[in-house]
Amino acid sequence: MNSFLKTCTALAATSVLLVACGGGNDDDPTPSNEPGVLTVTGANVDSLNGVYGNGALNLTDVDKKNPVGSEPELCTFRFDGANKAGSPATAFGDIRYRPDATGLYKVFMTFDGKEYASAEATDTVVARESDQVRFTSKTLTATDGSNNTLRVTGIVPMRPNRPLGC
């Protein structure tokens, strides 16, 4: 009986630590079976041009967030694992859209360590029926103040188990 009590206490303590430390949640992208590919063209930094994603992307779950302040309620998820063909460079991103919207609210993508973003819905489609976000020659601007730009065309998948409206 004493070892049973010790085992239960150890399990409870482990559970408390996992919750307190953020373990066991879906904050980091995990492997999916969903293919995604992004093609970068027209980059001011030529080495960023190319195809990223040669297999299934890693994804987080889509979460619905209602932040305090002026930001509207948003559906958000992140991806990574988009490796550039023929290069050690990778891409990852943070995608945000409003519930029931057909375009993105904001997108942040990092290509080979350089972050780019856009807060315009143009050239994007949130295709819930096919569990995808699509980009058609979407212009993103560097967030470092350099005003460098690039264009992204491609698909980032979404996990199908999304909150209502997402």
Secondary structure, 3 states (H helix, E strand, C coil): CHHHHHHHHHHHHHHHHHHHCCCCCCCCCEEEEEEEEEEEECCCCHHHCEEEEEEEEEECCCEEECCCCCCCCEEEEEEEEEEECCCCCEEEEEEEECCCCCCCCEEEEEECCEEEEECCCCCEEEEHHHCEEEEEEEEEEECCCCCCEEEEEEEEECCCCCCCCC
